[in-house]
């Protein structure tokens, strides 16, 4: 008896066999190609040779009435009923990708973590012991946020759109940058009346970084280079471009400020877990002061923020593990 779990992002979809809460076998398919998830499910089930009991999918998209519209993938969405038919399963459920990411924190191990602030948690017990609230934040194409809390002995995940909270200039020098950024990407303005506050994704995301870099170049009288987010981080790492360094420092500061604000709101003394390709490919940014400065600058509540543990979460299977954990603790998936 086995269950099928999947993690569907903008580039890849990963499918795995789950047995007694553990990943036993997995396969990766391209999301951007012609192969639809339902076809990948059929192929994967055929390879295993038997139908799964249940199917749980973490998907990077908007879920309504059991149907997900994928945000950045070059293919149509899918429904829970589509998945049941494709897999021959008894039941299927679709989770938002950072809902699954938060579920993965139930079984996060110290070996998966790099300490940024505070102490590493104790090794995982079986079954997992309740922890204080945990927050997971992951800048990728957008900005994903998830929250794990415990109700007695039962873990619960709180859904929300934390990636769309507002950010604003934190220095006088940033006023012109935010003004230019709003001109380049007006959809991120929080108010139509020339408000300087923008959605966090305007800076803290792979989509926002090229806009930020272009704003800095224009304000400094330079021709825009049209660099990708990856290019900006790569150039900044070698100090090869002062504006790229400025862009990365702004990214880090505002990531820290958003994470710190959200952590304070939920009292995330169980830890703030930072993840996603942007951060895992650029661990060097945490050696610079901008992130912790943004996180810990809390005015009258600075003393609370400096006591919140922060980790870089390096579990590459957090989407699949989160789907397993959600299934394990949901009585309807039994």
Steps between C-alpha positions, in 0.01 A plus 500: 500500500643836398402864450601733221629847585601770255659844502407710195692823445557736211790297356473141625246258639628229729302187578583255776391177666425553870486202737443548873597866481822451304597568139600172336531588132463818299512629144523851353320633191515842335202722577565723200485223240206333327452238773205586724503396866219250448706330227806499726287342775383224264858431387628495859223266620562268205868488593420410862260233381208562739260782582567722803261524791499881523654782301617832647638778277678821601451750217631851439171661414158621607263225620124539472244224553754224454650649181841667476607759247879482478655844535817470295488164323442478127208258527137481603394443857341185637236387747489249780251292299744499204768358730273228640425377148863523384639310799214264577520630858226503761541871565714797396566840650685810378696727736660836432878457474577703814218334689695180433827677587359587842384140551856383434615685813330238717789265420782749437830354626800698630708344219275685252583837654775759489492728804471874429384620842432316827554131568413195294192306615524166677509185284161383381304265724261232376221592498598867462458702817308831493712808439433871531366662179723472195515727195630404155590766242624430149576755229480342157306626200277657765521501879356199682406506869354228723433454872501188716338499844402223739158456655578267786660193344373584150700712253300749294601714202366852458448610141553858388662736253789629707702568186268788415544706815629853448855631510607864501825699482707460814738787418464836326722366221248225426212744433612568142563129444150404613353780286681375190418137581131592521523658155659190353264252668183694593301184580697464824389836644286465811309821418426666167575847636877491454543304822861403572399171663534201269426129520792310649540308173600827329847444649500168685452264207672377187247699296559820694881506494534593128255788553703618799825480306348694211377769740849537648661519155258766375541711814878484454485603134597158368353307211298206642687171459184285525673256737305206640475444874763226471734739315455767767591264784795354306647843421441629853680200649825608335439871568514544125219754489429748780133532403455123508650500850254776597209300354598185690543692827152652453359155426659364819391789719138489390492119516624531857248773586205303360612175665556682829160670493319174424704311759411758765130475407484123554767487776709262287725381781497158334713658229493687170592266213635660183493293183463503124739497209599868525631460855639148475709600198623817670582409861779759487247782543453409867865586566408861423325705773190611308270204574546487877489878518159495332374212711611630839419870463169500683497823696349431842480129412858451386572301816239242395615471140863429588384195699317338207705217342564526126611215275579439137284195422686272257252212459458480121200269547303734725204508259474122484560459874241766572243315289578181697468678834170665402363162399623339821325745728176545300231260624314529168797345317480168683 
